[in-house]
Amino acid sequence: MIKNVLLAAAMAFGFPAISPPVSAAYVYVQVGPPAPIVETAPAVPGPGYVWVGGYWRWNGVRYVWVPGTWVHHPGAWCPGHWRHLPDHGWYWVPGHWC
């Protein structure tokens, strides 16, 4: 039940609820992402909410900003980030619950 709720929240907010398998294929982008946008989180909606900050997502043509949001969860969120490999380019490492 909780896994289904997290999956539904992940789909609604555009981020995965769980990390991809180690064998997951990455999409490499040859241009690095823009600097992150500094967001001011609105007031927390209630107890048990965790702020999941925004990030740049590659849509196949360009980077688009996905704004941060409050998510109800009892744990901490480890944010996703862009990683660079000199021989391949940039790829997104999804955030996950710590």
ABEGO torsion letter per residue (X at the ends): XAAAAAAAAAAAAGBBABBBBAABBBBBBABBBBBBBBBBBBBBAEBGBBBBBBBBBBAGABBBBBBBBBBBBABBBBBBBBBBBAAAEBBBBBBBBX
